[in-house]
Amino acid sequence: MAKFGEIINVNKPVLIDFYSDWNEAENSLDTLRDVAAALGTSAKVIKIDIKKNEILADALRVKGNPTFMIYKDGEMKWRQTGHQEATTLIDLVQQYV
C-alpha cells in the first residue's frame, strides 16, 4: 500500500473505509462503488483492509468495522464507525469538495 500520508495529503476529499473481510464486505463494496460513481473525480474513495494494515489501523485507533474517515489536505475532517448509507457518505464528502 502506498504511504498513508501520500494518500491523504491531497487537495480533494478522501473517503476511507477501514474494513475486514468477515463483516459484510460485499455490502460495503457496493456502497463504496455507488459513492465513487456519484463523486467522480471530485474525491477519492479508498478501502483499507484492517488485517493487512494492522499497524495503520492501530495508529488511527480503528476499533470498529467498518470505520469511515474523510481526510482533506492531510487533516481528518470526519470519522464514524458502523455501516453508512451511500447517500449519507456522498453528502458528507461533498461538504469538503
TORPA-4810 file (N, C-alpha, C, O; in nm, 3 decimals):
<nodes>
NODE_1_0.084_-0.119_0.000_0.000_0.000_0.000_0.088_0.124_0.000_0.192_0.127_0.066_M
NODE_2_0.046_0.223_-0.073_0.119_0.350_-0.076_0.123_0.408_0.065_0.043_0.370_0.151_A
NODE_3_0.216_0.498_0.087_0.225_0.561_0.218_0.096_0.637_0.247_0.045_0.710_0.161_K
NODE_4_0.046_0.620_0.366_-0.081_0.680_0.404_-0.078_0.832_0.389_-0.175_0.892_0.343_F
NODE_5_0.032_0.894_0.428_0.044_1.039_0.417_0.028_1.089_0.275_-0.030_1.195_0.252_G
NODE_6_0.078_1.012_0.178_0.063_1.049_0.037_-0.082_1.038_-0.008_-0.128_1.117_-0.092_E
NODE_7_-0.154_0.943_0.047_-0.294_0.922_0.009_-0.381_1.036_0.059_-0.469_1.084_-0.014_I
NODE_8_-0.358_1.081_0.182_-0.448_1.180_0.243_-0.404_1.325_0.219_-0.483_1.417_0.241_I
NODE_9_-0.281_1.346_0.176_-0.231_1.482_0.155_-0.263_1.532_0.015_-0.173_1.566_-0.062_N
NODE_10_-0.389_1.538_-0.018_-0.432_1.589_-0.148_-0.538_1.695_-0.125_-0.600_1.702_-0.019_V
NODE_11_-0.558_1.779_-0.227_-0.649_1.893_-0.214_-0.792_1.858_-0.250_-0.869_1.945_-0.292_N
NODE_12_-0.828_1.733_-0.236_-0.968_1.693_-0.251_-0.999_1.592_-0.142_-0.908_1.528_-0.090_K
NODE_13_-1.125_1.577_-0.109_-1.160_1.485_-0.001_-1.123_1.341_-0.035_-1.131_1.297_-0.149_P
NODE_14_-1.082_1.269_0.068_-1.050_1.128_0.056_-1.138_1.053_0.157_-1.123_1.070_0.278_V
NODE_15_-1.228_0.970_0.106_-1.312_0.886_0.192_-1.243_0.752_0.204_-1.215_0.686_0.104_L
NODE_16_-1.217_0.711_0.327_-1.150_0.584_0.352_-1.244_0.493_0.431_-1.304_0.534_0.530_I
NODE_17_-1.254_0.370_0.384_-1.333_0.267_0.452_-1.235_0.164_0.507_-1.177_0.087_0.431_D
NODE_18_-1.216_0.164_0.639_-1.138_0.059_0.703_-1.233_-0.057_0.728_-1.333_-0.043_0.797_F
NODE_19_-1.200_-0.172_0.670_-1.290_-0.286_0.674_-1.213_-0.415_0.701_-1.090_-0.417_0.699_Y
NODE_20_-1.288_-0.520_0.726_-1.231_-0.653_0.735_-1.326_-0.749_0.665_-1.448_-0.731_0.670_S
NODE_21_-1.271_-0.850_0.599_-1.349_-0.944_0.519_-1.468_-1.004_0.591_-1.573_-1.026_0.532_D
NODE_22_-1.451_-1.029_0.718_-1.551_-1.106_0.789_-1.678_-1.027_0.821_-1.771_-1.084_0.879_W
NODE_23_-1.686_-0.902_0.786_-1.804_-0.824_0.823_-1.869_-0.757_0.703_-1.843_-0.640_0.675_N
NODE_24_-1.952_-0.830_0.631_-2.033_-0.775_0.523_-1.952_-0.694_0.422_-1.993_-0.586_0.381_E
NODE_25_-1.837_-0.748_0.383_-1.750_-0.676_0.290_-1.821_-0.647_0.158_-1.801_-0.541_0.098_A
NODE_26_-1.903_-0.739_0.112_-1.970_-0.721_-0.017_-2.068_-0.605_-0.012_-2.075_-0.525_-0.105_E
NODE_27_-2.143_-0.593_0.096_-2.237_-0.484_0.112_-2.163_-0.350_0.114_-2.207_-0.254_0.051_N
NODE_28_-2.053_-0.345_0.184_-1.972_-0.224_0.192_-1.914_-0.189_0.056_-1.907_-0.071_0.020_S
NODE_29_-1.873_-0.290_-0.019_-1.816_-0.267_-0.151_-1.919_-0.205_-0.245_-1.887_-0.112_-0.319_L
NODE_30_-2.041_-0.255_-0.242_-2.148_-0.198_-0.324_-2.173_-0.052_-0.287_-2.190_0.033_-0.375_D
NODE_31_-2.175_-0.023_-0.158_-2.195_0.114_-0.110_-2.085_0.205_-0.162_-2.112_0.315_-0.212_T
NODE_32_-1.960_0.161_-0.150_-1.849_0.245_-0.194_-1.848_0.264_-0.345_-1.810_0.370_-0.394_L
NODE_33_-1.889_0.163_-0.419_-1.898_0.179_-0.565_-1.999_0.289_-0.599_-1.974_0.372_-0.686_R
NODE_34_-2.111_0.289_-0.530_-2.212_0.393_-0.552_-2.158_0.532_-0.517_-2.180_0.628_-0.590_D
NODE_35_-2.086_0.541_-0.407_-2.029_0.668_-0.364_-1.926_0.716_-0.466_-1.929_0.832_-0.508_V
NODE_36_-1.836_0.628_-0.505_-1.732_0.665_-0.602_-1.794_0.710_-0.735_-1.749_0.807_-0.795_A
NODE_37_-1.897_0.640_-0.779_-1.963_0.676_-0.905_-2.027_0.814_-0.895_-2.019_0.894_-0.988_A
NODE_38_-2.091_0.842_-0.782_-2.159_0.971_-0.764_-2.060_1.087_-0.753_-2.088_1.197_-0.801_A
NODE_39_-1.945_1.063_-0.691_-1.848_1.171_-0.669_-1.755_1.192_-0.787_-1.699_1.301_-0.803_L
NODE_40_-1.738_1.091_-0.868_-1.650_1.104_-0.984_-1.509_1.141_-0.944_-1.452_1.081_-0.852_G
NODE_41_-1.451_1.240_-1.012_-1.312_1.280_-0.985_-1.301_1.387_-0.877_-1.191_1.435_-0.849_T
NODE_42_-1.413_1.427_-0.817_-1.408_1.533_-0.717_-1.356_1.484_-0.581_-1.326_1.565_-0.493_S
NODE_43_-1.346_1.351_-0.565_-1.297_1.293_-0.440_-1.236_1.157_-0.467_-1.261_1.095_-0.571_A
NODE_44_-1.155_1.110_-0.371_-1.101_0.974_-0.378_-1.182_0.887_-0.282_-1.225_0.933_-0.177_K
NODE_45_-1.202_0.762_-0.320_-1.269_0.665_-0.234_-1.177_0.543_-0.225_-1.142_0.483_-0.326_V
NODE_46_-1.139_0.508_-0.102_-1.038_0.404_-0.081_-1.087_0.306_0.026_-1.147_0.346_0.126_I
NODE_47_-1.060_0.177_0.003_-1.085_0.075_0.105_-0.950_0.029_0.158_-0.856_0.007_0.082_K
NODE_48_-0.941_0.014_0.290_-0.819_-0.036_0.353_-0.856_-0.154_0.442_-0.936_-0.140_0.534_I
NODE_49_-0.797_-0.268_0.414_-0.820_-0.390_0.492_-0.748_-0.377_0.626_-0.627_-0.360_0.631_D
NODE_50_-0.825_-0.386_0.734_-0.770_-0.371_0.869_-0.664_-0.477_0.897_-0.560_-0.446_0.955_I
NODE_51_-0.690_-0.601_0.858_-0.597_-0.710_0.888_-0.466_-0.698_0.812_-0.360_-0.734_0.864_K
NODE_52_-0.471_-0.647_0.690_-0.349_-0.631_0.610_-0.272_-0.504_0.646_-0.156_-0.489_0.608_K
NODE_53_-0.335_-0.416_0.719_-0.274_-0.287_0.757_-0.294_-0.262_0.906_-0.341_-0.156_0.947_N
NODE_54_-0.257_-0.363_0.986_-0.281_-0.356_1.130_-0.209_-0.239_1.198_-0.265_-0.177_1.288_E
NODE_55_-0.088_-0.209_1.155_-0.012_-0.101_1.218_-0.083_0.032_1.196_-0.097_0.112_1.289_I
NODE_56_-0.127_0.057_1.073_-0.200_0.180_1.042_-0.331_0.185_1.119_-0.364_0.288_1.178_L
NODE_57_-0.407_0.075_1.119_-0.535_0.071_1.190_-0.515_0.098_1.339_-0.594_0.170_1.401_A
NODE_58_-0.411_0.040_1.397_-0.381_0.065_1.539_-0.342_0.210_1.562_-0.386_0.272_1.660_D
NODE_59_-0.261_0.266_1.474_-0.217_0.405_1.488_-0.335_0.501_1.482_-0.335_0.604_1.550_A
NODE_60_-0.436_0.467_1.401_-0.555_0.552_1.388_-0.666_0.511_1.486_-0.776_0.567_1.482_L
NODE_61_-0.636_0.414_1.571_-0.731_0.365_1.672_-0.862_0.317_1.610_-0.971_0.347_1.659_R
NODE_62_-0.848_0.242_1.501_-0.965_0.183_1.437_-1.003_0.060_1.518_-0.929_-0.038_1.522_V
NODE_63_-1.119_0.066_1.582_-1.165_-0.044_1.667_-1.287_-0.114_1.607_-1.304_-0.234_1.626_K
NODE_64_-1.371_-0.041_1.535_-1.492_-0.099_1.480_-1.478_-0.127_1.332_-1.387_-0.076_1.265_G
NODE_65_-1.569_-0.208_1.282_-1.566_-0.248_1.142_-1.705_-0.238_1.084_-1.796_-0.308_1.130_N
NODE_66_-1.726_-0.156_0.984_-1.629_-0.068_0.919_-1.614_0.064_0.994_-1.701_0.105_1.071_P
NODE_67_-1.502_0.130_0.971_-1.480_0.266_1.018_-1.452_0.353_0.896_-1.363_0.324_0.817_T
NODE_68_-1.529_0.458_0.882_-1.515_0.551_0.770_-1.447_0.678_0.819_-1.474_0.725_0.930_F
NODE_69_-1.358_0.734_0.735_-1.292_0.860_0.764_-1.290_0.945_0.638_-1.280_0.893_0.527_M
NODE_70_-1.299_1.075_0.657_-1.281_1.168_0.547_-1.162_1.257_0.582_-1.158_1.319_0.689_I
NODE_71_-1.065_1.263_0.490_-0.949_1.350_0.504_-0.950_1.452_0.390_-1.000_1.425_0.281_Y
NODE_72_-0.893_1.567_0.417_-0.867_1.667_0.313_-0.742_1.744_0.355_-0.731_1.787_0.470_K
NODE_73_-0.650_1.760_0.262_-0.522_1.829_0.290_-0.451_1.768_0.410_-0.389_1.840_0.488_D
NODE_74_-0.460_1.636_0.425_-0.390_1.567_0.532_-0.456_1.574_0.668_-0.401_1.521_0.765_G
NODE_75_-0.571_1.637_0.678_-0.640_1.654_0.806_-0.770_1.574_0.808_-0.848_1.578_0.713_E
NODE_76_-0.792_1.500_0.917_-0.916_1.426_0.931_-1.031_1.525_0.954_-1.025_1.609_1.043_M
NODE_77_-1.134_1.514_0.873_-1.249_1.603_0.882_-1.370_1.536_0.946_-1.454_1.603_1.007_K
NODE_78_-1.379_1.404_0.931_-1.496_1.332_0.981_-1.458_1.187_1.002_-1.372_1.133_0.932_W
NODE_79_-1.523_1.123_1.100_-1.497_0.981_1.129_-1.623_0.921_1.190_-1.689_0.983_1.273_R
NODE_80_-1.654_0.799_1.148_-1.772_0.730_1.203_-1.751_0.579_1.189_-1.702_0.532_1.087_Q
NODE_81_-1.788_0.507_1.291_-1.782_0.361_1.286_-1.922_0.306_1.267_-2.018_0.356_1.325_T
NODE_82_-1.933_0.204_1.185_-2.060_0.139_1.159_-2.106_0.163_1.016_-2.057_0.253_0.948_G
NODE_83_-2.199_0.082_0.973_-2.248_0.090_0.835_-2.308_0.228_0.806_-2.380_0.284_0.889_H
NODE_84_-2.279_0.280_0.689_-2.333_0.408_0.645_-2.400_0.390_0.509_-2.353_0.311_0.427_Q
NODE_85_-2.507_0.460_0.487_-2.574_0.457_0.357_-2.491_0.537_0.257_-2.423_0.632_0.293_E
NODE_86_-2.499_0.498_0.131_-2.425_0.568_0.025_-2.462_0.715_0.020_-2.375_0.801_0.006_A
NODE_87_-2.591_0.747_0.030_-2.634_0.887_0.021_-2.575_0.970_0.135_-2.540_1.087_0.115_T
NODE_88_-2.566_0.912_0.252_-2.507_0.983_0.367_-2.360_1.012_0.340_-2.314_1.124_0.363_T
NODE_89_-2.287_0.913_0.292_-2.145_0.931_0.264_-2.123_1.034_0.153_-2.033_1.117_0.162_L
NODE_90_-2.205_1.029_0.051_-2.194_1.125_-0.059_-2.214_1.267_-0.007_-2.135_1.356_-0.037_I
NODE_91_-2.319_1.286_0.072_-2.348_1.419_0.128_-2.232_1.469_0.215_-2.194_1.586_0.208_D
NODE_92_-2.178_1.381_0.297_-2.067_1.419_0.385_-1.943_1.458_0.305_-1.881_1.561_0.334_L
NODE_93_-1.906_1.379_0.206_-1.787_1.409_0.127_-1.806_1.538_0.050_-1.712_1.617_0.038_V
NODE_94_-1.924_1.562_-0.004_-1.949_1.682_-0.083_-1.932_1.810_-0.002_-1.908_1.916_-0.059_Q
NODE_95_-1.943_1.802_0.130_-1.919_1.920_0.214_-1.775_1.969_0.205_-1.748_2.085_0.234_Q
NODE_96_-1.684_1.881_0.165_-1.542_1.914_0.163_-1.485_1.928_0.021_-1.365_1.948_0.004_Y
NODE_97_-1.571_1.919_-0.079_-1.526_1.933_-0.219_-1.494_2.079_-0.246_-1.454_2.114_-0.357_V
</nodes>
